[in-house]
Amino acid sequence: MIFVIPFSLIALFSPAAEDTSGNEVSFSGFSMMFLIMPIFQGVMGYIMVRFGMRVYNKLTPHIGGIEFEFEPVDVEHVEVTEDEVKGN
């Protein structure tokens, strides 16, 4: 949405384009795309993630899932250098 407002203003205040006959060409459909596409992408992203999760959940009983192995870390004996603290 950060790009919608500036590009919509640019399209709103830009001079109208003309075709070869001198008639104005309307870009209202193109301008509406800036408003509709983020919403469409959000909805389609939600649907596709739900679909992917459904497929993953159906396949994991048959082929196994993703496995994570964690090891406990003794925090008292972890050495931290000054460069790590400064973020270098």
C-alpha positions in Angstrom: 0.0 0.0 0.0 3.0 2.3 0.3 3.3 2.5 -3.5 -0.5 2.9 -4.1 -0.9 6.5 -3.0 2.1 8.1 -4.8 1.5 6.2 -8.1 -2.2 7.0 -7.9 -1.4 10.6 -7.5 1.1 10.5 -10.4 -1.6 8.9 -12.6 -4.2 11.4 -11.5 -2.1 14.5 -12.2 -0.3 13.3 -15.3 -1.5 14.7 -18.6 -3.9 12.5 -20.5 -2.5 10.4 -23.3 -3.8 10.7 -26.8 -4.1 8.1 -29.5 -3.2 8.7 -33.2 -6.5 10.4 -33.8 -6.1 12.8 -31.0 -8.6 11.3 -28.7 -7.8 10.9 -25.0 -7.0 7.4 -23.8 -8.5 6.5 -20.5 -6.3 4.8 -17.9 -9.0 4.4 -15.3 -8.7 0.6 -15.5 -4.9 0.8 -15.0 -5.3 3.2 -12.1 -7.9 0.9 -10.4 -5.3 -1.9 -10.7 -3.2 -0.1 -8.1 -6.1 -0.4 -5.6 -7.4 -3.8 -6.6 -4.1 -5.8 -7.0 -2.9 -5.6 -3.4 -6.3 -6.8 -2.2 -6.3 -9.6 -4.8 -2.8 -10.6 -3.9 -3.6 -10.8 -0.2 -6.7 -12.9 -0.9 -4.9 -15.2 -3.3 -1.9 -15.5 -0.9 -4.3 -16.5 1.9 -6.0 -19.1 -0.3 -2.8 -20.6 -1.6 -1.2 -20.8 1.8 -4.3 -22.6 3.1 -4.2 -24.9 0.1 -0.5 -25.7 0.8 -1.1 -26.3 4.4 -4.0 -28.7 3.5 -1.8 -30.6 1.1 1.1 -30.8 3.6 -1.2 -32.0 6.4 -2.7 -34.7 4.1 0.8 -35.9 2.9 2.7 -35.9 6.2 1.0 -39.1 7.7 2.2 -41.0 4.6 5.6 -39.6 3.9 6.6 -38.0 7.2 7.0 -34.4 8.1 9.7 -31.9 8.8 11.7 -32.9 11.8 13.6 -30.5 14.1 16.2 -31.6 16.6 17.1 -29.2 19.4 20.0 -29.5 21.8 20.0 -27.8 25.1 22.6 -25.0 25.4 24.3 -24.1 28.7 23.9 -20.3 28.7 26.3 -19.7 31.5 29.2 -21.1 29.5 28.5 -19.4 26.1 31.3 -16.9 25.3 30.3 -13.7 23.6 32.9 -11.5 22.0 32.7 -7.7 21.9 32.3 -7.8 18.1 29.2 -9.9 18.5 27.8 -7.5 21.1 28.4 -4.5 18.8 26.9 -6.3 15.9 30.0 -6.4 13.7 
